[in-house]
Amino acid sequence: MGKSDGPRIGWWLLRGAVALAGLAVVALSFLRYDALYEDDRAVLTAPRCGTPAAAQHADCVRVESAAVTGKDAKDGDGSTRYEVTVRRETAGEKTFETSESFHGAVHTGDAVELRIWKGRVAELAFRDQSTRPENVPLLGMIWVGLLAAGGTALLVAGVARPPYEWGVPVAVAVLYSPAVWFFGIRLLSSRLPVVVTLGVPALAWLVVTGFALRVVRD
């Protein structure tokens, strides 16, 4: 082994550490994304505040009454968007996108029940009808996108050959982050089964990463 082998081995160890760090950051992004998904589902089983069951949980659902002040149906892109506006004593008026059945059941002046989860309206209920408005935490998804893109870029940079050490990783970071944010929001807001909500992003990451690795290793 020659004297030049020492720096070369150190260089490859550094590249390997960068790639492993990228994988760790990507794993963290998926954990954050899963946490957003689980939080959206937690409201369905969380106890109401003020009940004995609520004392055993860190979070509970607060129930608040509101009056319907208006509703609207907007056509566009081949579908109809149903909206209901309510007035809360604590927060004034706010408009929510609702299901068609809930929209048809309520009328101006009706009292509806708002179920508040961690400061946001997670569900509206009226008699036997209920609807869950889209409440995807946009800031949370921004962090998921940044972590996923940054981690993937580090992974690609760790295994890239010249002259791709910087160009391809930077392109991945710039293009992948907004894509994760955009499609992640739509998957979470659609409230599809877990195998779709979590499986589709995982598959997309494998495709993007596989393509980028092929480019930088050719």
Residue pairs with C-beta under 8 A, 6 or more apart in sequence:
15 158
15 159
16 158
17 158
18 154
18 157
18 158
19 154
19 155
19 157
19 158
19 159
20 158
21 151
21 154
21 158
22 150
22 151
22 152
22 153
22 154
22 155
22 156
22 157
22 158
23 151
23 155
24 151
25 147
25 150
25 151
25 154
26 147
26 148
26 151
26 152
26 155
26 205
27 151
28 147
28 151
29 144
29 145
29 147
29 148
29 151
29 180
30 148
30 198
30 201
30 202
32 140
32 143
32 144
32 147
33 141
33 144
33 184
33 198
33 201
34 198
36 136
36 137
36 140
36 141
36 144
36 188
37 188
37 194
37 197
37 198
39 118
40 122
40 135
40 136
40 188
40 191
42 59
42 117
43 61
43 115
43 117
43 122
43 123
46 57
46 59
46 60
46 61
46 117
47 53
47 54
47 56
47 57
47 60
47 61
48 54
48 60
48 61
48 62
48 63
49 60
49 61
49 62
49 63
50 60
51 60
54 60
59 117
59 118
61 115
61 116
61 117
61 122
62 115
62 116
62 117
63 113
63 114
63 115
63 116
64 88
64 89
64 90
64 113
64 114
64 116
65 89
65 111
65 112
65 113
65 114
66 86
66 87
66 88
66 89
66 111
66 112
66 113
66 114
67 86
67 87
67 109
67 110
67 111
67 112
68 84
68 85
68 86
68 106
68 107
68 108
68 109
68 110
68 111
68 112
69 85
69 86
69 87
69 93
69 108
70 84
70 85
70 108
71 82
71 83
71 84
71 85
71 103
71 106
71 107
71 108
72 82
72 83
72 85
73 80
73 81
73 82
73 83
73 103
74 80
74 81
74 83
75 81
80 100
81 97
82 97
82 98
82 99
82 100
82 102
82 103
83 95
83 96
83 97
83 98
83 103
84 95
84 96
84 98
84 102
84 103
84 106
84 112
84 124
85 93
85 94
85 95
85 96
86 93
86 94
86 96
86 112
86 114
86 124
87 93
88 94
88 114
94 121
96 121
96 124
96 131
96 133
97 133
97 134
98 124
98 131
98 133
99 131
101 129
101 131
102 124
102 126
102 129
102 130
102 131
105 126
105 127
105 129
106 112
106 126
106 129
110 126
112 124
112 125
112 126
113 124
113 125
113 126
114 121
114 123
114 124
115 121
115 122
115 123
115 124
115 125
116 122
117 123
120 135
121 133
121 135
122 132
122 133
122 135
123 130
123 131
123 132
123 133
124 130
124 131
124 132
124 133
132 191
134 189
136 185
136 188
136 189
138 185
141 180
141 181
141 184
141 185
141 188
142 181
144 180
144 181
144 184
145 176
145 177
145 178
145 179
145 180
145 181
145 184
146 177
148 176
148 177
148 180
148 205
149 172
149 173
149 174
149 176
149 177
149 180
150 173
150 177
152 172
152 173
152 176
152 205
152 208
152 209
152 212
153 169
153 170
153 172
153 173
153 176
154 169
155 209
155 213
156 168
156 169
156 172
156 209
156 212
156 213
156 216
157 165
157 166
157 169
159 213
159 216
159 217
160 168
160 169
160 216
160 217
161 216
161 217
164 215
164 216
165 216
168 212
168 215
168 216
169 212
172 208
172 212
176 208
180 201
183 200
183 201
183 204
184 201
187 196
187 197
187 200
187 201
188 197
190 197
191 197
